[in-house]
């Protein structure tokens, strides 16, 4: 059975809110992306790795520049570049005497410098990078939706087995290692690779300038009212789902007329402000 036939019932429901078909694809994409970015964002916020997500997001420029110069497919090169950078940051953070923020800063600077060096030598690559600043979720295809669904399934498996372990690592690394010594050894590396995949996919949709906010804003909003790690996780999920659909809907209104990715992030930030004010009240 073709993918389009499988998606027809979903498109029928989405047609109540979104027309034409490309808006329905965008709505489905944001619906699938929400649990992934929210889950990643909770771990990023708890482990204070926001800068890490930003650094991995900027590896997209290096990967795209390499792909354009070498004539290779963009997405495999970008995914591989992000995964290698994620592994490199985790390895240096665990095996060097440098603080994590220092390692991330070095990798971030090196990645940006390499991107600029490649672009300066091959000016044609610069034109291919512009679309990744703000992304374009409205041009997503059904094949990309299928790939995103695979990432969602992979993410759910990862979160099921490693969310508690990584949350415990953020609270007490010594206790985490004593309880699960084997899992504690390789969980951070798997997290680095998984986060790189999530960030890379998100950059394709909302752009590198907004991907950090898409990760952090729902998690921060969920934390405002959370009394446990589980509350924070599900609160972030709710904020990500609502902000994704509300941002897409609002961006289509003639009175607003803003880029979809920008509107989605602004909706998430607005929900964080509301959550914070309600918490303070």
Secondary structure, 3 states (H helix, E strand, C coil): CCHHHHHHHHHHHHCCCCCCHHHHHHHHHHHHHHHHHHHHHHHHHHCCCHHHHHHHHHHHHHHHHHHHHHCCCHHHHHHHHHHHHHHHHHHHHHHCCCCHHHHHHHHHHHHHHHHHHHHHHCCHHHHHHCHHHHCCHHHCCHHHHHHHHHHHHHHHHHHHHHHHHHHHHHHCHHHHHHHCHHHHHHHHHHHHHHHHHHHHHHHHHHCHHHHHHHHHHHHHHHHHCCCCHHHHHHHHHHHHHHHHHHHHHHHCCCCCCCCHHHHHHHHHHHHHHHHHHHHHC
